[in-house]
Amino acid sequence: MAGDSRGVERSVEQTLGHLRTLDGAAVADSSQPLTLEDLYRQQRMRMVRLAILLVDDPATAEDVVQEAFTGLYRNWSGLRDARAAIGYLRTAVVNGSRSVLRRRKTAREYQPPHQADARSAESLAMLSAEHQAVVAALSKLPPRQREVLVLRYYGNLSEAEIAEATGVSRGTVKSTASRALDALQKLMSG
């Protein structure tokens, strides 16, 4: 069973790492002061992809990211540096995505995502059948488990960074990731 779990983890890591590569690893030049406009240009698409992976709807993901940038604009003068701004955005996108999912559940309007409509056609076309199966299985996980795996393997964040972005302890991040990988293994083998 441990070997199967490691295989699922490898599949998740490869799939979300592939998406991260497709989206480009935007890195700010720390020698120049970063403006809000620079940050928007460099990080917007990565944040949209993060939100899509969490809420399964491109239009809603765009709204979540727009709200995150609006909040960043309001708090721009209080931030330490560009790294803090990226952390602020990531946390705002995670929290905004949670709010969307909570509203869906509360309103009882949630419908399972339509896989073909949930992501852009070009993104799906670039994924192999195995990668598509991983993304489909991810969408069936509970929100917290999906958040942890997406932040780990797509966001390429450490346990500490995930804990900060989600507002939980590192131990919770670790146990949630383990449960999520077990659940994915069952979803993908069933």
C-alpha positions in Angstrom: 0.0 0.0 0.0 2.9 2.4 0.8 4.2 1.9 -2.7 0.8 2.7 -4.3 0.6 5.9 -2.1 4.0 7.0 -3.3 3.0 6.4 -6.9 -0.1 8.6 -6.4 2.1 11.3 -4.8 4.5 11.1 -7.8 1.6 11.5 -10.2 0.2 14.5 -8.3 3.7 16.0 -8.2 4.3 15.4 -11.9 0.8 16.7 -12.9 0.9 19.9 -10.8 4.5 20.5 -11.5 3.8 20.2 -15.2 1.0 22.8 -14.9 3.4 25.0 -12.9 5.9 24.8 -15.7 3.3 25.6 -18.3 2.3 28.7 -16.3 5.9 29.8 -16.0 7.7 30.4 -12.7 7.4 34.1 -12.4 10.3 35.4 -10.2 10.6 39.0 -9.3 13.9 40.8 -9.8 14.7 41.8 -6.3 17.2 44.5 -7.4 14.3 46.7 -8.7 11.4 48.0 -6.6 8.3 46.0 -7.5 5.2 48.0 -8.3 1.7 46.6 -8.0 1.5 46.7 -11.8 4.6 44.5 -12.0 3.2 42.1 -9.5 -0.1 41.9 -11.4 1.8 41.1 -14.7 4.0 38.5 -13.1 1.7 36.7 -10.8 -1.9 37.1 -12.1 -2.0 33.9 -14.2 -0.3 31.8 -11.5 -2.9 33.0 -9.0 -5.7 32.4 -11.5 -4.5 28.8 -12.0 -4.2 28.3 -8.3 -7.8 29.5 -7.9 -9.1 27.3 -10.8 -7.5 24.3 -9.1 -9.3 25.1 -5.9 -12.8 26.2 -7.2 -13.1 24.4 -10.5 -14.5 27.4 -12.4 -12.4 29.8 -14.5 -14.8 32.8 -14.2 -15.1 32.4 -10.4 -11.3 31.9 -10.2 -10.8 35.2 -12.1 -13.2 36.9 -9.6 -11.3 35.5 -6.6 -8.0 36.7 -8.0 -9.4 40.1 -8.8 -10.6 40.5 -5.2 -7.2 39.4 -4.0 -5.4 42.1 -6.0 -8.0 44.7 -4.9 -7.2 43.8 -1.3 -3.5 44.0 -2.0 -4.0 47.4 -3.5 -5.8 48.6 -0.4 -2.9 47.2 1.8 0.0 48.0 -0.5 1.6 50.6 1.8 1.7 48.3 4.7 3.6 45.5 3.0 7.3 44.8 3.8 8.4 43.8 0.3 7.4 41.9 -2.9 7.8 38.5 -1.2 5.2 39.6 1.4 2.9 40.7 -1.4 3.1 37.3 -3.1 2.3 35.6 0.3 -0.6 38.1 0.8 -2.0 37.3 -2.6 -1.6 33.5 -2.1 -3.4 33.6 1.2 -6.1 35.9 -0.2 -6.7 33.5 -3.1 -7.0 30.5 -0.8 -9.3 32.4 1.6 -11.4 33.7 -1.3 -11.6 30.2 -2.8 -12.8 28.9 0.6 -15.5 31.5 0.7 -16.7 30.6 -2.7 -16.9 26.9 -1.8 -18.7 27.7 1.5 -21.3 29.8 -0.3 -21.8 27.0 -2.9 -22.4 24.5 -0.1 -24.6 26.8 2.0 -26.7 27.7 -1.0 -26.9 24.0 -2.0 -26.1 25.1 -5.5 -22.9 23.1 -5.8 -22.9 20.8 -8.8 -20.0 18.5 -9.6 -17.6 20.3 -12.0 -17.8 19.5 -15.6 -14.3 18.4 -16.4 -14.2 19.6 -20.0 -15.5 23.1 -19.0 -13.5 23.5 -15.8 -10.2 24.3 -17.4 -9.2 25.8 -20.6 -9.1 23.5 -23.6 -5.5 24.3 -24.3 -4.5 23.3 -20.7 -6.3 20.0 -21.0 -4.9 19.4 -24.5 -1.4 19.7 -23.0 -2.0 17.1 -20.3 -1.6 13.4 -20.9 -4.5 11.1 -20.0 -2.7 10.2 -16.7 -2.4 13.9 -15.8 -6.0 14.5 -16.7 -7.0 11.6 -14.4 -5.0 13.2 -11.6 -6.7 16.6 -12.1 -10.1 15.0 -12.2 -9.4 13.1 -9.0 -8.2 16.2 -7.3 -11.5 17.9 -8.0 -13.2 15.2 -6.0 -11.2 15.7 -2.8 -12.5 17.8 0.1 -11.5 21.4 -0.2 -8.8 21.4 2.6 -7.1 18.3 1.1 -7.2 19.8 -2.4 -5.8 23.1 -1.0 -2.8 21.3 0.6 -1.9 19.2 -2.4 -2.4 22.1 -4.9 -0.2 24.5 -2.7 2.4 21.8 -2.3 2.7 20.5 -5.8 1.5 23.3 -8.0 2.5 26.2 -5.7 5.7 24.4 -4.8 5.4 25.6 -1.2 6.9 24.1 1.9 4.8 22.8 4.8 5.5 26.0 6.7 4.4 28.1 3.7 1.2 26.1 3.3 0.5 26.4 7.0 0.8 30.1 6.7 -1.4 30.4 3.6 -4.1 28.2 5.0 -4.0 29.2 8.6 -3.4 25.7 10.0 -0.4 24.1 11.8 2.4 22.4 10.0 1.3 19.1 11.6 -2.2 19.6 10.1 -0.7 20.3 6.7 1.4 17.1 6.9 -1.5 14.8 8.1 -3.9 16.4 5.6 -1.5 15.8 2.7 -1.1 12.2 3.8 -4.9 11.7 3.9 -5.3 13.5 0.6 -2.8 11.2 -1.1 -4.5 8.1 0.3 -7.9 9.4 -0.9 -6.5 10.1 -4.3 -5.0 6.7 -4.5 -8.5 5.2 -3.8 -10.1 7.5 -6.3 -7.7 6.7 -9.1 -7.6 2.9 -8.5 -11.4 2.6 -8.1 
